[in-house]
């Protein structure tokens, strides 16, 4: 196990050759979403929606339990039904409890797509109150939501190895929709606001952020608008479904096992979730969204997409093949993974996580520039140690692998606060490292993390060799000092034997 630059280069070159002949098409029918392939990515004009649960990490606590997993399962199941059944939109995936959904129908009707995404976001946010009521949650346990919507052209692509493929969206709309989410409210970009009809425009409120609007609607008015625009969602409809699902999903249906062997994602589910002490890793390619936008403008988009596949493929191979991490999810040009092996040796796992991060830096600094040129952007990496639950959320047949835990949220937060080339870790992870590795990471106030910049695999090896050499010299010095002390003791003993008379029998 471990990273090797030559092997990494061979894999990246093979991936680049595999993408030869890639062409960018257009999304012209609904079936194009699933029919997208590695060498046939598509432009897709759509509204992107994110709805998050801002207080989720606090609700989880330090030790995620069966009841929180049950609630997460019920939430994801109902939200999936709202997206796909009530609004005829597409669920992209759940990032923990956070929904990413897409409104891309009717194709070529920008206003209809924008209306669908906004009303969908408002309906999901209103449903959280129904959710709290059905589960009879006390105020301190109640869930809240916040959302963001953006509209525009993005690139839809798909890649991966067998059993490990996901649809991915590159470009500003998916990126901006996620970034405008705050602690509360449903926020829209001006691109969305400009498309809305009068009955929705009247519900917009300008925010302190330029070009960002808040959509505020009373529950009764939301139901009227939903019906007026031919959507079937209602609070009572969600209440009925949630009540039925909750009655059939008791606490006994949830089983969490402590991971004792390598986690198999294909076997995960509500009745087979895993609790594990792990290091959550988020690695994001800094500036790649802008690179894709520029490539589209300059006519070099196919080559930029080829570069993206090389980057993402080698990020995965480094984490999964070289260091046996568990890849949780791709999120555009960001990868989420768990470093958890060896199980029951958290110190060794901590060192493996840091080595993985350093190797990822080496990939973009030393391997990829010779293959994809200036598309090899630096990576910002966030790491956090803690207890997580690994499970699946969503509707049957379309569930997403998720990692649920405070450390997961913390790793994501750290990564988002860093620049490319930086690795940031939380205090828990730093405390598990040897002293010399702890010193590499220095506290920085802005990201609220311990940070190192431009730490590559070779540099880490050099530091480790230097530390080993220092320790060896110290050990040799200690041995020499011990030998000298021993010689001195022997000399004193020898002198005493010469100077002192032997003991007489009656003195023994």
Secondary structure by P-SEA (a helix, b strand, c coil): ccccaaaaaaaaaaaaaaacbbbbbbbccccccccccccbbbbbbbbbbbbbbccccccccccccaaaaaaaaaaaaaaaaaaccccccccccccccbbbbbcccccccaaaaaaaaaaaaaaaaaaaaaaaaaacccccccccccbbbbbbbbbbbccccccbbbbbbbccaaaaaaaacccccbbbcaaaaaaccaaaaaaccccccccbbbbbbcaaaaaaaaaaacccccaaaaaaaaaaaaaacccccbbbbccccccccccccccbbbbbbbbbbbbbbcaaaaaaaaaaaacaaaaaaaaaaaaaaaaaaaaccccccccccccccbbbbbbccccccaaaaaaaaaaaaaaaaaaacccccccccccbbbbbbbbbbbbbbbbccccccbbbbbbbcaaaaaaaaaaaaccccbbbbcaaaaaaccaaaaaabbbbccccccccccccaaaaaaaaaaaaaaaaaaaaaaaaaaaaaaaaaaaaaaaaaacccccccccc
